[in-house]
Every structure is written in structure tokens, then in C-alpha cells.
Amino acid sequence: MRYGSHLPKKHGVPNCSSCPCAQQGLLSACQHEQLALLSTSKVSQFYLKGQLIYTQGSQCQGLHCIYQGKVKITKIAGDGKEQIIRLANTGDVVGVCALLGETTYQTSAVALEDCVACLIPRQDILTLLQSNVQFVGAIMKQLSQALNMADHRTLTMAYKPVRERLAEALLLLRDTYQQDASQPFTIAISREDLASLEAPPRKP
């Protein structure tokens, strides 16, 4: 897999003020002036299905905002096998843990379909954390939600039989990516990704 390329002209350059991340996600805690500053420093890139947005073990560059598309967050266990630990959708922000804690990514982010993601430099986010209490609160809320989801998934996946784990995985896909609840839900996902999603957590 290779890293993303510059954004094709047909997509246009995302504007932070009108981005889904600013409307419903983490950046909704930012003021208009702060969003304008982030817009000048961010880098928007296009990723083909299967391309890496960032990779486990690499240096943390900043915060990644999913402007369009579906993304899986994966981790390679000690036995060399990949496990999907989170799914991300349009409007989500990924890479928060590496930004605030470790200097290297402890996971990888991979495009599940063609997508557009914006990288906000690490220093800009750290500056924002020092000047915006609401943004700090939003970060803490996201980390708390991620921890609760991880704990729930660890318990359910570790002790449920294969059929129930598969059902949990399918429900997670539906809850993350279904846009219209009145319509039947479908998604293109490989057997490998589905197996990785329903697999019980492995010891590090």
C-alpha cells in the first residue's frame, strides 16, 4: 500500500468552516477564527481504497480529519496478524491518542474506500489545546467514548461464540456507516476485514 496523493481538482479543497468535522465532530468546539487558521495549515489528501493514511510505528504528524469516506483503524498484534479496533466515517477524527500521548502511532489508518482526509499539524493542535478549554473537553470526551467502546468490545468479543461475534461486527458496521435507517443497509467489505473485525482481542 502507498500513501495518499494530492487532492484531485474535482474534489475541491475542503474548508474547515464547512467541514463535517467542524459541524458535528471534534472541531465543532473551535471558534470561527481558529478554524480559519487551521485551514491555512492543513494538508488535504486523496486516498485510494486500501491506501495508508498513517501507519503503526511511524512518527505522529498531527490530527487526521476524515472529510469523505470510510476508514479502518488497525493494529498488528504480536503474532503478526491484523485486527480492526475501530471504524471511522465522514466527520470523524483519528490519531488523537498518538497526538496526545506517544510520539508514534500505535495503530494504522487505512482507507476502506476512496476517501479524502486532512492532516492538521501536531503543533497547531497543541497550540489549540492551550487556548481553547472547550476543545480540551471535546478531546477528553472522545477519548472517554473510545475507551468505553474498547472495554465493551473486549468483553463481548472475548467471551461470545463465533456467530455472536459476527453479529456484533455486522451491527458495528451498520451503526457506523448506515446513512438512511429507512433503507436496507449494505456495505462492500472483504472477508479478511470482516474476520479481523469479529476476531476476539489478542494479547499484545
Secondary structure, DSSP 4 states (H G I P E B T S, - for coil): --B-EEPPGGG----GGGSHHHHHSGGGGS-HHHHHHHHHH-EEEEE-TT-EEE-TTSBP-EEEEEEES-EEEEEE-TTS-EEEEEEE-TT-EE-HHHHHS-SB-SSEEEESSSEEEEEEEHHHHHHHHHH-HHHHHHHHHHHHHHHHHHHHHHHHHHHS-HHHHHHHHHHHHHHHH-S-TTS-------HHHHHHHHSPPPP-
